[in-house]
Amino acid sequence: MLNPETTKSPPLPSILLVEDSATTAVLLSKYLAGTYRLVHANDGAEAWDLLQGDPHIELVITDINMPRLTGHELLIRIRESENPHLKNMPVIVMTTTADNTDRNLAFRNGANDFIAKPIDEMELQARVNVHHKLAQTIRELEASQRALAEQATTDPLTRLKNRRAFFENGAKHLSVARRYNTDFSIIAADLDHFKRVNDTYGHQGGDEALIAVAGILLQLTRTEDTVARVGGEEFAMLLPDTNRLGAAVLAERIRVAVETERFTVVEKSIQLTLSIGVASFAVERVDSVDQLLNIADQRLYVAKRQGRNRICVTDDGKSNFVPGT
């Protein structure tokens, strides 16, 4: 017996028809029925609301002369939208055969194609099919490009940013901090005794530990921060608009969160700790992100030499956050 879920037909592509004539709307619905799902708006204002609320709409067919918001005004809103899906949406404009003024203005406003009234069924179907397939191809190419870009900047194990993305984003943050004299800090964190984890639980256990710690780092940082895996067991964080004190407070929160978590690796419960170094642009006044990360790294290793599971914000280690203090 066939599973109904596997035989269910895919949903029809959605088209927004913007037309204040009920007769024309019924006619076009009949022409496109069975191939597309038609969403109807009586004017440009209603159409704009529908476009904002229905992400499944893939193409617009619009009349020009309508109450409240005309087809020209709707076109302008679509092309000026900050939403890429809307901004690049195909729009077919319905015009009268002799109306070159409206046709030329619609073209300047971003129309992709035109169809003359009265609407011919075969011509309508052909134009809609062409623009729908073209839009599908463009979306697939854009999705593929986004996926490739994501792969190029993402650590495949932890799904954090990789070293390349860390330095690219860091250069931008450093440029902003230098130009506007704002704060910018870096945290470098390294798992303590990670070789022991690998030796005891194997590389699978080590990988599970790294993934779990990466999740904690993402939970405790902001969306504007960059969390990256920059080495085997080393993580680094870019903290825009964050001074040394703010970075130190965050670093201590991270240290405590990792220390108190009971991690499960290869079905065994273990404890992990981090040694952390902090560096801030306002204090160090370096020339590059690489230099700032090196300073944070040096302090990380000061923390390790002083007993691990602590943070260090100065080169001499005198301002460390020590567990239990």
Protein Blocks (a to p, Z undefined) as FASTA:
>chain_A
ZZfklmpccdddddddddfbfklmmmmmmmmgojaccdddfbfklmmmmmmmmmkbcbdc
ddfbdghiafklmmmmmmmpcblklmmpccdddddfklmmlmmmmmmnopabdcdddddf
klmmmmmmmmmmmmmmmmmmmmmmmmmmmmmmccfklopacfklmmmmmmmmmmmmmmno
pacdddddddehklmmmmmnojmlmmmmmmmmmmmmmmmpcfkbccddfbfklccdddeh
iafklmmmmmmmmmmmmmmpccdeehiacddddddddddfklnopabfklmmmmmmmmmm
mmmmnngaiadfbfnopmcccehZZ
